[in-house]
Amino acid sequence: MFFLNSDLFASSHREAPLISSDPQADNTDLYAFRSPDDPNTITIIANYIPFQSPEGGPNYYTFGTNVRYEIHIKNSTATTKDDITYRFTFSSKNEDPTTFFNIRLGLQNLKTTYTCEKSTDGGATFVTIITDGIVPPANIGPRSIESSPVGLGVSSYDVLVQQGIITATTGEKAFCGPADDPFFVDLAGAFDLGNFRPEGNDVNPTKDGVARFNVHSIVLNIPIKMLQKDGKDVSAATSILDGDFVIGVWASASRQQIKTLNLDGSMSFSGDWVQVSRLGMPLTNEAIIPLQSKDLWNATTPENDLQFAKYFSNPELALYMDDSQFGGAVPALNGLRIQKVSLGAFDFRNGKPGLFGLKGSPAVAGTALDDAIFGTILLPDEKSPRAVDLLPIFYTGVPNLAPYQLATGKGGNPLAAGKPFINNFLPTLGDMLRLNMAVPPTDRNDPAFSSLGIVNAAVLGLTDPAYNGTTDIQFIPNMDGFPNGRRLEDDVTTIELQAVAGVALAAIGLWYDDYVPGDPSPVTPHLVSVLSFTAGPTKNDVPFKKSFPYVQIPWRGYDYTLQDRF
């Protein structure tokens, strides 16, 4: 008998035992992308407070007033702590203590404002850059928001969103407030022992488990030159894969150690601040970290993440894509099978040697697998096969260095130099969302735009004559997609399942088992099966905004009915 973790694939919604009881501090999702309408800037979105039902009065959801919400940024390997930290703290007040309504006569109860502080010395000191930032109220209904004089009297909720956009004294743009949850996933299918339902299944159609739920978003729009380690504008990049423009991003929430329940019904807090939630790469704590370590992972900072590396080298999910293990027990994953005799020699199933047999050989000299470069991490032993692909994706980023280049131009040798398509290498050995800021954004209206991110870029770079004719660095659509950052549109659940199934290995020339050596096309039925797999919904339930803050306005409680969610 076996089971899949019941918190699998919920992004970071209630992903660990302790944080599931503290929704105000629960970091649900993190995004970082080059702004499509303002490509000289990067947008970072950190979402908190999962599963907010829009009609949740009289006590509507709001940021915690005793929580430190932080966005952390690394841009240098020469330091161990953050290179830039943004800290948000919130306060609220009752403007009309005589009513039980949240909004009445133009006044708000629990009217929320915030302060944003910034540190550039690893958190040793902070400077306040926003004071009294405006947090829009819950989108309660038309009388509360649009009517006058009983409500706020604005023409639409979008007016409140625009009023909430603040420019910091240092030039960043910020928005903090309720929003539609931009994540999309078949939660019910995932929780039913991995029983995913591909989109378009007419018999048992997939359902977006977070559709019509809201979250609270912290959104920052930051000039690239402010994030680049030497203060360079993106125009100074040597190429679209310039390694000097790589950043790592993660978000967290912290609380003070002691909570006291007072006799007057209030609470007070004291003691040191302790991190209780964090998020970098999506689904790490849900799909990779085992149950007994989830709370520890939430309390750990990325510079201490090596203790969890073993879970990436032999991921549990791989057992359900391996017929010698539990592969037959999860039919929804039947299309995903890991290479066991790639190129007739290499086995990447859990506990197998993978590429370890090449360690120390002339074949890996000068590549990332060379011990003199990074081989001690990527080829640690003969029983950690996925240290060569999943570990760098999550812990270091992927370098523009053999073997991590597309098979185009390799002449059948996966260890040779090939066509560059990603470089977000920041070897800090910790879980972060890494982004190369020099990669241009893909136009959201481009017919080639895909929610499969780098996976789609690899497919185009291998098969499309417009992109596979040369190994010179050039832009391929979706090179700016997950795991090179994360766009709101990216289907991270499908991408990560495909990655566990070995799609990144295939992209660099370690083809699936049904490939016939010498065949000019690597597009085998097995590869098509992996690329055709979807984990359910492939897009959000509502379109995203085309300009800052990009997240859509929160669902309105007055319009909600139970049937809307089913």
N, C-alpha and C positions, 0 to 999 in steps of 0.2 A: 504494500500500500504506500502511496505517496501523495503529496499535496503541493499545490502552489501557494505561495504566501498570499494571504487574503488582502494584503495591501498592494498587490502587484498592479503596476500601471495606473495608479491614481495620480500620476505626476507627484507633486509633494502635498497632496490633499490627505491629511490625517495619516501620514506615512509611518509614524513611530508611536509607540504606546503613550509616552508622556505628552507629546505635542498634540495628540488627538484630543486631549482634555483641555487644551489651551488654544482655541482657534484664533484669538487675536494676535498671537505670536507665530502662527503657522504660515511659513513661507511656501506658497503653493507653486509658483512658477517664476522663472527668470528668463529674460530675453535680452539679447544684445545684437544690434544690427546697424549697418550703415544706413542712415536715414534716406529713404528713396526720393524724397522731395527736397532734401537738403544734404547732399552727399559730402559736404565738408564737416558734417557732424555725425556723431554716434548716438543712437537712442538706446537707453537701458531701461527696462521695465521689470520691476520686482513686485509680484502680487502676493497678497496676504489674505487671510480669513476666508477659508473655503466654504463652498456650498451655502452661500447666502440666499435664502429664499426671498424674493423681492418684496413679498407682502408681510415681512417679519416684524410688524409693529406690536405693541407701542415702543419696544426697545429695539430700534433699528441698529444694524451693524455699524461699527465705527472703529477707527484705529484705536489701539490701546493707549491710555494716557500714562501707563507705567511700563512702557516697552521702548527699548531703543531699536529702531529699524535702521539697518546699515547696508550700504552698497560698497563693496570692496573691489579695488582695481589694482592689478599687478601689471607693470610694464617693463620690469627689469629683473634679471636673475641675480643681480649683484646684491639684492636686499632680501631679507627673509619675511618681513612684515609687509603690510599694504604699502603701496606707493601713493595711493589716493584713497581716502575713505570719505563717504558722505553719510552723515548721521541725521536721522529725522526723529524728532520727538514731538508729541502731540498733546494738546490740552483742549478741554471743552468747558462750556459754561451753559447754564440755563438762562435764556433771555427772558422767559416768562414762567416763573415758578407756580403760577396760579392755574395752569392747564395741564391736562394729561396728553394733549396732542403734541406731536413732535414739531409741527409748524402751525402757527396761528397768528393772524393779524400782522403778517410780515416779520414775525419774530421766530427764532428757532430755539428749541431746547436741544441740548447737547450740540451747540454750535461749535465746530471743531476748527482749530487753527494749528499751525505747526511752525517749528523752527528747524532750519537745516544748517548744519555745521559741516565744515570741510577740514580734513587733515591731510597733509602731504609729508608727514614725518613718522609714518607707521602708527598713528593713533596717539602719539605722545602729547600733541597739542591740537586743538581745534579752533577754527575761526568761524564765527557766525556769518553766513552768506544770505540767509533768508530769515526774516522775522515776520510773524503774523501771516504766514501763508494761508490762503483760504482753502478749506476742504468743502466741496459742495455737499449738501445734505443728501439723504437718501431720496431716490426718485419715487416718492410715495404715490402720487397720483395727480390728476389735472387740477383739482381744487387746491391742493397744497402748493403746487409749483406755479401754476399759471394764473390762477384767479386773483382778483384784487377787490376789496382790501383784505379778505380773509386769509389768502395765501401770500406767496412771495411776489406774485404779479409779474413774472418774467414771461416772455413770449414762448419759450421752450426750454427744456432742460439743457440744451446745448449752450444757452446763454450762461448758465451757471458753470459749465465746463470751461468756457472761454474766460470767465472771471477768475477761475482757479488757476490759470496758467500764469506763472510768475517768472520773472527774469532775476536771477541772483546777482548780487553785487559783483561777482566775478565773471558773469557772462553766461552761465549755464541757464537753461530753461527748465522749469519743473512743473509738474502737476501731481497732486495727491488727491485721490478721491475714489468713490465707488465706480465700478465699470463692469460691463459684461465679462464673464470669465472667458478668455480667449482660447483656453485649452479645449481640445476635443478628443474624446476617447470613448470606446465602448466599455464602460466600467462593468456593466452587468456581465458581459461576455468574458471579460478578463477574470472577474471574481469567480465565475463558474468554471474553475480549473482550466483557465486559458481557452475557453470556448469562444474565441473571437468570431465575429460575423462580418465578413467582407461587405463593403458598401455595395448595394445593388442586389443583395440576397433577398429575393421576393418572398421566399418561404418564411424566413425568420429575419426580418430586416434589422440592420444594426441601429443602435440608438446611442446618441452622444450623451454620456452620463452626466455631463456638467452643463448641458444645454439649458438656457433660461435661468441659470444661477449667476449670481454676481460675485465679485471679489473686490478688494480694495487695492488700487494700483498706486505705486510710486514710480513716476516716469521722469527720467532725466534726458535732456538733449544737450550733448556736450561737444564743443569743437574738438576735432581730431588733434589739433596742435596742443590742446590742453591735456590730452591723454597720452600722446606720444612721449617717450621717455626723454627726448632731447628738445621737446617743444617744437618739432618740425610740423609744418603743414603737409597735408597729404600730397600736394604738388611736388614735394621734395623726395617722394618715394622713388627708388631706383627701378622698380617694376611693380606690377600688381601683386607680387608675392614677397615684397621686401620684408624680411624678418624683423627689421627694427620697428615695424608698425604693429606688432602683435601685442595684444593685451589679454589678460585673464580677468574674468569678472565672477564674483560670487556675492550672495546676499545673505543676511542673517537677521535674527531677532534675539534680543537679550532681555532678561528680567533680573531684578534684584533678588538676592537669595531668600529674604524673609518677608512673608506676607502676614500681616496681623489683622484679624477680624475684630473690629472695635465694637463696644457695646451699643453705640448709636447707629449701628448698621453700616458704617463706612469701613473701608480698608485702608491700611497704610503699609508702606513698603520700606525696607531698609536693607543694608548689607551690600556686599560687592555685586557687581553686575555679572551675570552668567549667561553665556550663549545657550539658547534652548532650541533654536532652529537655524538651519542653513540650507542653501541650495546653490549649486553651480551647474553641473551637467544635469539635465532632466533624468529622472527615474533611477538615479544612483541608489538612493536609500530604499527605494521601493523594490527594484528588480535585481539588485546585486548584493547589497548588504544584508546579512541574515538577521532574523528577528531579534536575537539576543544582543546584537550590536547596534541596533538602530538608534537608540537613545544616546549611546556613546558617540556615534557618528555625528549626530546633531550638535553635540557639545564640543566637537573637535574642529580645529581650524585647519585649512588645507596644508600648511607646512608640516603637519603631523600625520598626513594621510598614508604614509607608507605602510602603516600597520594593517591597512585594508587592501593592499595591492593583491594579495592572494585570491581575493574574490573576483578580480577581473581576469586573472590568468586562467582560472577554471570556473567560469560563471555557471551558476545553477541552471539557468535557462537552457544552456547548451545540452543538458541531459535530456530535454524534451524534444531535441532535434537530432537525436542519436538513437537509431534503431537497436543498438546493442545495450542501450540503457532504457529510457522510458519513452522513446520516440513514438511508439505505437499507441500510447495511452492518451495523447492529446491530438485528436484528428485535425483540429483547426490549424495546427502547425505542420501538417504533413508536407506542405510545399517547401518547408525550410529544413534542409539537411546540410550539415557541415562537411567540408572536405575531409575524407579519410584516406584517399590515395591520390591527392592532387599531383599532377604530373607524374603519376605512377609511384610516388615516393613519400609524400608528406601527409601526415595524419594530424589533424587539428582538433580531434575530439578530446574531451576532458581527460587529463592524465597522460596524454600521448606526447611524443617528443616535438611535434610541430617542425620547426626549422632548426632545432637544437643540434641535429647531426652535422650542421654546417659550421657550428661555432668554432672559431679559431682557424678556419680553413682559408685558403687564398680566395675562395669564392666570395667571402663577406668582407674582405679587406677594403677599406675605404668607404664602406657603406655604413648606415646607421647601426647595423648589427655587429660591427667591429667593436671588440671590447675597448679599444682605445677611444671610441666615440661614444657609444651608448649601449654596447652589447651586453654589459653586465646587468642592465635592467631589462632589456628586450629579450635576451636569451639567458634567463637566470639559471635554469636547470632543465632536465629532460622530461619534466612532468608539468610544465607551465606553458602549454602551446599558445594561449591567447595573449600572453605577454607581448607578443610580436605585433598584435593589431588592436585589441580592445584596450589594453593598458595605455598605449600612447594616445589613443583617441580621448580617453578620459583624464589621463594624468600628466601628459606632457604636450599635447598637441602633435600634429603630424608635420614632419620636416619636409622641405623640398629637397630630398636627398634619397638616393637609391637605398632600399627598394621601394620607398613610398612615393612612387610616381606611376602614372598610368602605363599599362602594358604597351601602348602605342609607341613604336620605335625601339622596343626592347629585343626584337628578333627572337622571341620565344624564351628569353632568359629573364625570369622575374627579378633577379638581383641586379640587372643592368640598369643604366639610366634610361628613363623614358620621358613621356610627356608630363611636365609639371601641371598640377591641378589644385594643389592645396599646400599652404605653408602657414600653419598657425602654431608653430613650435615655440613653446615657452616652458622649458624643462624644469619647472619648479616642483615637480612630483607631488601634485595635489589636485584635487577635484575642482576645476574651474571651467566656466564657459569661455573658451578661447576664441579670439576673433582677430583676423588680420585686417586691419582698418584700411589697407591699401587696395583691397579687392573692390572693384566697383559694384554698386548695387544692381541687381537685375530688375529691370522695369516690370512692375507688377502687371502691366498690360501686355507684356511680351508673350507671344504664343508659346515660347519655350519655357516660360516661368513654370516651376514645378514645386510642389510641397515636399518633394523628396530630396531637396537640397543637394548636397555633395554627391549623393548616390546618382541623381539625375545628371549632374555635371560629368561624372565618370562615364555614364552610358553615352552621353553625347561625345565626349572626348575619345571614346573607343570606336564608335560606330558611325558617327555623322561626318560625312565628307567635308563639311564646313569647318570641322574642328580637329579631325584626326589625321590631316595630311602633313603635319609638321610637329616636331617636338619643341619648337620655340614656345616660350611663355606667351600665352594670349588668353584673353578672357573667354571663358565658356559660361553660358548662362547657368546660374545657381551655384557658382563658386562661392557666393556670399551666403549660402544656406547652411543649415545645420549639418555637421558639427563645426563648421567655421562660423562661430556665433550661432544665433538662433533667431530666425524671423518669426513673427506672429503666425505666419501661414504654414510653417514647417510641421510636417506630420512626424513628430519625433518618435512616437510609439512604433510606427511602421519602420522608420529608418533604423532604430536601435534593434528591433527584432531581425531585420535583414542583416545588420552588422554582426549580431551574434551568430547568424547563419553563414557567416563567412564572406559577405559580399565585398568587404574591403580587401580581403585576400584575393578574391577573383579580379578585382579592378587592377591590381598590380601585376597580374599574370599567373597567380596560383589558382588555376582554373578548377572548376568543379569536376567531380570524378568521371562524368560522362564525356569529357573532352577527349578527342582523338588527337594525339600528337601529330603535328604537321598540318592539321586542319587550319586554313587561313581565318576561319571565323570562330571565335570563342563563344558565340551565342548558342549555347546548347540548351536542350530542354530543361536541364536543372537550373541553369542561370535564368532562363525565362521564368521558371516557376518562382524563384526567389524574388525577381524584380516585379512579378505580377502580384505578389502577396500584399495585402493590406490588412491592417489590424482593426478595420472598422471605418468610422467616419474619417474622411480625408480633408475636411475643412470645417471651419467654425460655423455655428448656426446663424450668424449674421456677418455681413461684410465688415471689414475693418475700415477705419477712417483713413483717408489718404494723406492726412497731415497730422502734426502733433496734436494730441498725445497718442494717436493711432488706435488705441483701444476704443471700443464702441461704448456709447452711453449705457448706464446700467438699466436692466429691465425694470419696468414700472410696476410697482405692486398692484395698483388698481386694475391693470390689464391682465393680471395673472389668473389662470384657472388651472386646476390640477391636470386637465387633459392636455394642456400645452406641453407638458413634460413627457408625454407618452405618445 
